[in-house]
Amino acid sequence: MKNEKDYVVRTRFAPSPTGYMHIGNLRTAVYCYAIARKNKGKFVLRIEDTDRNRYVADAEQVIYDTLKVCGLDYDEGPLCPGKYGPYKQSERKEQNLYIEYAKKLIESGDAYYCFCGHEEQHDECEDCEQTFGKYDRRCLKLSREEIEANLAAGKPYVIRQKIPEGKTSFVDAIYGTIEVDNSELEDMILIKSDGYPTYNFANIIDDHLMNITHVVRGCEYLSSTPKYTLLYKAFGWQEPIYIHCPHITDEEHKKLSKRLGHASVNNLLQSGFLPEAIVNYISMLGWYPENGVEKFSLAEFVENFDYRRVNKSNAVFDLAKFKWLNGEYYKTMDFETFAKFIEPQLQKRFGENVNHAELADLLQKRIECFDDIDTVLDFVNELPKYENDIFANQKLKVDAPLARKVLEEITPILENTEDFSKENVTNVIKAFIEEKGYKNGQVLWPLRAALSGKMSSAGGAYELFNVFPKAESMRRLKVAIDALR
Ligand code: GLU
């Protein structure tokens, strides 16, 4: 399997519906997608729902929705079956597919029945790499008659892989050749007492039957891979190309915590991160574009991605950088789209009384996610308490007494202005400046400071008059005059 041009590349994203979708899962999906698309191959979605204790009903829908919103369309999956179905392991189990293969291994001496009932101890968390001491192989010594008798008596059993003596090695595209002494490997459970296969077994059978050529997954599976290699050998099947991706950590090099909320793709979406930005950023968790251009579309990623260049070392999820990138995406959205996108947030925070279009305009180039709205527009719902130094600006040649004079002069004019549209208010202020012979800043600075109550704020005087209803603008001007007296 050297040259991808010589065969049909098939990758699979194989999530377990055990909860929310983690960004590590999504990275796997993005890499699988890119490898398939780049090589004009097929991208397959397989739902690995054999761990019935951890099954979460909604989680499957979350998987479909997330892939859809991220633009990761797949060629085969539960909702669009191809010829390798079914695409849910629970349905494959109903066809007795796994048990048949397990029995083949028993016949060839590569697996055995185990009646010890130690399953819980060993299989509590089959994906978590937890082992509680190796199984002592007691049942390997059972005679054929004893096994038959146990089976006839309906005694619960599991089927375990029999790890042979010797060494096992496999090649990973990122980590190179890895060799282990088989004495380090446990006789892992292939079929559980509920008849379901473990992930460890089902993924081998399905990857083979579905003709998967490239297996992309998190590097927490590296240590199990020798056991998979042994299964492939026992069946006489060819192994896929393994691509184990590095761990993702936070800035403190700790595992990404759910607490921070940025481990879940859904949370990110709800926090205002755009699907394009999420896909863009997480594709760089373990890979970096050779041209150094960090903002790219999924299509550009497909073009540039080479799995052989994925890093071994932990990938740091840098929230500041991720936010920056998302902000760049906001900036390039057309205004209508951005305004529509941000509208529910404005509604929630500011209600109907302020001008949402103006707020959206103020926000588009200033925020990187929804949280920033509260900082950027912290003066909208309530006029902040302020000191009079906010009215002074040396560069613009305005101090507090001049600010007071200007505000006292312009307030009655504005009060008498009926048409409070942005255009008209702008014209009225410009006419005032010209008539009085002030510099622009000497008028606009005090007005802006009075309306925002801040030394610096998003938007200038014209924008802020357009944010508030006339009454609120006039109220804020009067508060300022009082403060300056
Ligand atoms: N079902 C496994 C998971 O969700 C998939 C691992 C793999 O891609 O092989 O982690």
Boltz pocket constraint, residues with backbone or C-beta under 6 A from the ligand:
constraints:
  - pocket:
      binder: B
      contacts: [[A, 12], [A, 13], [A, 14], [A, 15], [A, 16], [A, 48], [A, 127], [A, 199], [A, 203], [A, 216], [A, 217], [A, 218]]
      max_distance: 6.0
